[in-house]
Amino acid sequence: MSARFEAVGNDLERLRAEIERIDRALVELIAERVDAARATAAAKRAAGLPTLDPPQEAAVIRRSAVWARQVGLPAEAVRDVFWQLIGLSRRSEADE
């Protein structure tokens, strides 16, 4: 193997390891978010409030689009990710 291909292989290995580290951190953050959503739902139930709050969910989606644009990501794609996160949170709240 030439030195050039070896260097590319080393770079790819390092970059893939960095992606894996970031992916793991994302999964851990998702778990934190789900835990926070469960705690929020429990507080709402204790207060006699409905757990679903469409205006709050809409605010979360709007915020995510703003943050996406601030860092140069496509707002629609990031909104889609946040809708998935909201759905995951809803399902976890229903499992309690």
C-alpha positions in Angstrom: 0.0 0.0 0.0 1.4 3.4 -0.9 2.0 6.0 1.7 -0.8 8.2 0.2 -3.4 5.4 0.5 -2.2 4.7 4.0 -2.6 8.4 5.0 -6.1 8.4 3.5 -7.0 5.3 5.4 -5.7 6.8 8.7 -7.7 10.0 8.0 -10.9 8.0 7.3 -10.4 6.0 10.4 -10.0 9.1 12.5 -12.9 10.9 10.9 -15.2 7.8 11.4 -14.2 7.6 15.0 -15.1 11.3 15.4 -18.5 10.7 13.8 -19.1 7.7 16.1 -18.2 9.8 19.1 -20.7 12.5 18.0 -23.4 9.9 17.3 -23.0 8.5 20.8 -23.2 12.0 22.3 -26.4 12.6 20.3 -28.0 9.4 21.6 -27.1 10.4 25.1 -28.6 13.8 24.6 -31.8 12.3 23.2 -32.1 10.1 26.3 -31.7 13.2 28.4 -34.4 15.0 26.4 -36.8 12.0 26.8 -36.2 11.9 30.5 -36.9 15.7 30.8 -40.1 15.3 28.7 -41.2 12.5 31.0 -40.6 14.6 34.1 -42.5 17.5 32.5 -45.4 15.2 31.7 -45.5 14.0 35.3 -45.5 17.6 36.6 -48.3 18.4 34.2 -50.3 15.4 35.4 -49.7 16.3 39.0 -51.0 19.8 38.3 -54.1 18.4 36.5 -52.9 19.8 33.1 -53.0 18.0 29.8 -49.7 16.5 28.8 -50.0 17.4 25.1 -49.3 21.1 24.5 -49.4 21.8 20.7 -48.5 25.5 21.1 -45.4 24.5 23.1 -44.5 21.9 20.5 -44.9 24.5 17.7 -42.6 26.8 19.7 -40.0 24.1 19.9 -40.2 23.5 16.2 -39.8 27.2 15.4 -36.8 27.5 17.7 -35.2 24.5 16.1 -35.5 26.2 12.7 -33.9 29.4 13.9 -31.0 27.5 15.5 -30.6 25.5 12.3 -30.4 28.6 10.1 -27.9 30.1 12.6 -25.5 27.3 12.1 -26.1 26.9 8.3 -28.3 23.8 8.3 -31.5 23.4 6.3 -34.3 24.5 8.6 -36.8 22.0 7.2 -34.5 19.0 7.8 -33.9 20.1 11.4 -37.6 20.6 11.9 -38.2 17.1 10.8 -35.6 15.8 13.3 -37.3 17.8 16.1 -40.8 16.4 15.1 -39.2 12.9 15.5 -37.9 13.9 18.9 -41.3 15.2 20.0 -42.9 11.9 18.8 -40.3 9.9 20.7 -41.1 12.0 23.8 -44.8 11.6 23.4 -44.5 7.8 23.1 -42.3 7.6 26.1 -44.7 9.7 28.1 -47.6 7.3 27.1 -45.5 4.3 28.3 -45.6 5.6 31.8 
